[in-house]
Amino acid sequence: MKKLENKVVFITGGASGLGRAAALAAAEEGAKVVIADLSNSDHQAALAEVGAVGGESLFVPLDVTNSANVQEAIAATVQKFGRLDVALNNAGIGEGFASFLETSEESFQRIIGVNLTGVFTCMKYELAQFVQQGGGVIVNMSSLAGVRGAAGLSAYVASKHGVLGLTKTAALEFARRNVRVNAICPYYIDTPLIKDAHPDQRQQMIAASPMKRLGRAEEVAKAFIYLASDDSSYTNGTQLVIDSGVIS
Ligand SMILES: NC(=O)c1ccc[n+]([C@@H]2O[C@H](COP(=O)([O-])OP(=O)(O)OC[C@H]3O[C@@H](n4cnc5c(N)ncnc54)[C@H](O)[C@@H]3O)[C@@H](O)[C@H]2O)c1
């Protein structure tokens, strides 16, 4: 029996990196997959991957900073597949390293807008759908930057700590409604998000990893499948750190 047989899985930022790997892993586990991403995202490749393993899929254009867009994307999911079982709130953006004093207020608001307010907005309408249909599962993509500071990344760190706050709060509020809410906290994973990192920074990322390598998107996707499926049926409000042992 596949772990997500016939489940409807909605993935924000599903066209690239961690979201794309999660979409493929979910399809391999029997899910119907909705890839929700910016309209100009490279979603065709992600849809083709899902199709290649026989999965049903749908692309919905979504900007998580636009509430009407979020509501439309969830409505389109329910219209196509009848319900929403699992949501992976994964869409996010990084920021270049800048000291606290160099970080502009505009840059701070932009990161918070996508990485934190975007997650709140998606959760709000996903949870409303879950209540209406009698349950569901949320997995939020936080970061190792959600559990510790990182000099030069004030907005990103604040946004990812905030995602854990939303995760824990919703887990408590909805625990008696057949809803579970958990988060994943990866260290640096080799995706397009970090492709522009200076080679020296990349070497530092690798050097700080006890395994002396970056993570792979497929390794995070496996954690997503665990948290999305009944394998984690008593796991709620937690954060799964995937970091090769960095914070040990
Ligand atoms: N790669 C890493 O090292 C790493 C580590 C920890 C956490 N994360 C988190 O994982 C998530 C995915 O990152 P990734 O590495 O796959 O990056 P990525 O750049 O490969 O993918 C991010 C996706 O999000 C989409 N996106 C961006 N802004 C959006 C918006 N406003 N609305 C809808 N979609 C939007 C992009 O189009 C893209 O498809 C992010 O939240 C990131 O913060 C990444």
The ligand as a Gaussian input file, in Angstrom:
#p B3LYP/6-31G(d) Opt

LIG

0 1
 N       17.672000      25.101000      -0.323000
 C       17.975000      25.273000       0.946000
 O       19.155000      25.241000       1.330000
 C       16.884000      25.477000       1.975000
 C       17.197000      25.235000       3.333000
 C       16.206000      25.436000       4.288000
 C       14.943000      25.838000       3.921000
 N       14.670000      26.063000       2.593000
 C       13.323000      26.508000       2.258000
 O       12.731000      25.587000       1.368000
 C       11.771000      26.260000       0.556000
 C       12.020000      25.900000      -0.897000
 O       13.316000      26.351000      -1.250000
 P       14.130000      25.753000      -2.480000
 O       15.511000      25.568000      -1.999000
 O       13.406000      24.628000      -3.098000
 O       14.131000      27.037000      -3.430000
 P       13.757000      27.216000      -4.975000
 O       14.146000      28.619000      -5.288000
 O       14.349000      26.094000      -5.772000
 O       12.177000      27.052000      -5.020000
 C       11.317000      27.997000      -4.424000
 C       10.008000      28.001000      -5.193000
 O        9.141000      28.941000      -4.555000
 C        8.496000      29.688000      -5.566000
 N        8.097000      30.995000      -5.042000
 C        8.876000      32.037000      -4.689000
 N        8.130000      33.087000      -4.322000
 C        6.829000      32.687000      -4.440000
 C        5.584000      33.323000      -4.221000
 N        5.514000      34.605000      -3.816000
 N        4.458000      32.625000      -4.440000
 C        4.508000      31.338000      -4.865000
 N        5.652000      30.684000      -5.110000
 C        6.796000      31.358000      -4.906000
 C        9.530000      29.819000      -6.680000
 O        8.920000      30.142000      -7.921000
 C       10.163000      28.445000      -6.659000
 O        9.511000      27.543000      -7.510000
 C       11.898000      27.745000       0.883000
 O       10.891000      28.107000       1.805000
 C       13.268000      27.842000       1.536000
 O       13.349000      28.925000       2.422000
 C       15.603000      25.874000       1.618000

